[in-house]
């Protein structure tokens, strides 16, 4: 079985990372159940179907965008380390595109932060304005009642001032009377 794996994947006597990846790939291929959500599963599927050449061409095109070197420039060790980290060099960009499509995330072509996340949030202004009660003068049907209430209050304050029991006028405090 191990010799078949070495022939199939072209990796013989590599590091423990390589051995682990080979075992996982061979299990996926033998079982016939391919988890296309995992990079290893995608890579195994492509190797099994013989579309590795196409995958490497796609990776070369996407290499500039993802920051990864093209597959042709990578050594076997670099490829296997990327696969062990969960990034298949041939499928890295494609997985990002699928994730962006599912979660409705905008892909950034450069590593510059963008305000997309903030701009997606609903504006806070309307919520803040709704929290406070509108003044009664905004309601025309309540303006008549408000005018009557204000007139009564003003008459009452004027009567109390005449009797010397109402609130003092502005600037008529005890301190100002002493001066």
C-alpha positions, -999 to +999 in steps of 0.1 A: +000+000+000+028+025+009+046+017-024+014+025-043+010+058-024+046+067-032+041+059-069+008+077-070+019+109-053+055+109-063+068+114-027+091+088-012+109+089+021+099+125+031+094+141+065+067+131+090+045+158+076+047+142+042+040+108+056+009+121+075-005+138+044+001+107+023-018+085+047-047+109+048-047+112+010-046+075+005-074+069+031-096+094+013-089+079-021-093+043-010-126+050+008-141+067-023-156+093+000-139+126-008-144+155+016-142+183-009-144+209+019-109+200+031-078+210+011-064+175+014-096+160+000-096+184-029-060+177-037-066+139-035-096+142-057-077+162-083-048+137-082-072+108-086-090+124-115-058+135-132-066+172-131-035+182-112-021+200-142-052+222-144-051+229-107-015+240-109-022+263-138-050+279-117-027+282-087-001+300-109-027+325-120-039+331-085-004+330-069+000+368-072-033+374-055-029+350-026+007+357-019+017+321-025+044+311-049+033+293-080+033+255-076+060+251-102+084+272-081+077+253-048+097+224-035+079+192-025+085+201+012+069+235+008+039+220-009+034+194+018+038+219+046+011+241+030-012+210+028-005+201+064-014+237+074-047+233+056-039+252+025-035+232-007-014+253-030-036+243-060-069+251-042-061+280-018-077+307-039-106+286-049-114+278-013-113+315-005-137+323-033-161+295-022-160+308+014-167+343+002-196+331-018-211+312+011-206+337+038-212+367+015-178+382+022-161+405-002-126+392-012-098+416-009-074+416-037-047+432-016-040+429+022-054+464+029-082+468+054-115+480+040-146+495+057-170+470+041-178+454+075-187+487+091-207+499+061-228+468+062-241+475+097-274+495+100-271+531+108-274+541+145-288+576+139-325+566+135-324+543+165-310+571+187-336+595+175-364+571+181-352+566+217-361+602+227-397+613+229-406+639+203-416+673+217-454+679+216-451+708+192-444+682+165-480+668+170-505+694+157-535+678+175-518+682+209-508+718+203-542+732+214-540+713+247-504+723+253-512+760+248-540+758+273-518+740+298-490+766+294-514+795+298-528+780+331-493+774+344-482+810+335-513+824+352-507+803+383-470+814+385-480+851+381-506+848+409-481+831+432-455+859+425-480+886+434-486+868+467-448+865+472-449+827+472-439+818+436-405+811+422-382+842+420-375+859+387-342+852+370-315+868+389-336+876+420-320+851+445-312+858+482-276+864+473-285+891+448-308+908+474-279+911+499-257+931+475 
